[in-house]
Amino acid sequence: MRYIDLRFAQIRDEAGLPGELSVHALRHTYVTNLIEWGYAEKFVQDQVGHAYASTTAIYTSVGDDFKNRMISQALSRIYGGNHADDSHT
């Protein structure tokens, strides 16, 4: 894995991309995107090879838009109506 990290850093630097971008950051982004796109938790866990869902949960850092959408959907289920559109006003 060390070789991959070093090679990725070399290519990243040559491309002029920010130093914060790493293979590990891409892994976090991949997991977060799968979660936000609605893939099943077990599928995401299998994709990254984690034995426990709690390990995968550490990788997730969903965005505010996703959080707001999930809250709106939950409120709609509880109270009825279409709260999903309220987040865009």
ZAMARGU-4260 file (C-alpha; in steps of 0.2 Angstrom, whole numbers, plus 5000, padded with zeros to 4 digits):
<rodrens>
0) 5000/5000/5000 | 5015/5012/5003 | 5019/5011/4985 | 5002/5016/4979 | 5001/5030/4991
5) 5018/5037/4985 | 5014/5034/4967 | 4997/5043/4969 | 5005/5057/4978 | 5018/5059/4964
10) 5004/5059/4950 | 4993/5071/4961 | 5008/5083/4963 | 5012/5083/4944 | 4993/5086/4941
15) 4994/5101/4952 | 4980/5094/4964 | 4979/5099/4982 | 4991/5089/4994 | 4976/5084/5005
20) 4970/5073/4991 | 4975/5055/4995 | 4970/5037/4991 | 4962/5037/5009 | 4952/5053/5005
25) 4946/5044/4989 | 4941/5029/4999 | 4931/5040/5011 | 4923/5049/4996 | 4918/5033/4988
30) 4910/5026/5003 | 4901/5043/5006 | 4894/5043/4988 | 4888/5026/4989 | 4878/5030/5005
35) 4871/5046/4998 | 4866/5037/4982 | 4856/5025/4992 | 4866/5009/4991 | 4863/4996/5004
40) 4874/4997/5020 | 4879/4979/5017 | 4884/4982/4999 | 4895/4997/5004 | 4903/4987/5018
45) 4907/4973/5006 | 4914/4985/4993 | 4927/4992/5005 | 4930/4975/5013 | 4925/4978/5031
50) 4921/4964/5042 | 4910/4975/5053 | 4897/4989/5048 | 4904/5000/5063 | 4920/5001/5053
55) 4912/5007/5038 | 4902/5019/5048 | 4918/5028/5053 | 4921/5031/5034 | 4905/5040/5031
60) 4904/5059/5031 | 4888/5063/5022 | 4885/5081/5016 | 4872/5093/5023 | 4861/5091/5008
65) 4859/5072/5011 | 4856/5075/5029 | 4842/5087/5026 | 4835/5076/5013 | 4834/5061/5025
70) 4827/5072/5039 | 4813/5078/5027 | 4809/5061/5021 | 4808/5055/5039 | 4796/5070/5044
75) 4786/5065/5029 | 4784/5048/5034 | 4779/5053/5052 | 4768/5068/5048 | 4763/5066/5030
80) 4764/5079/5017 | 4779/5083/5006 | 4793/5090/5017 | 4806/5085/5004 | 4803/5101/4994
85) 4804/5112/5010 | 4823/5111/5010 | 4824/5120/4994 | 4815/5136/5000
</rodrens>
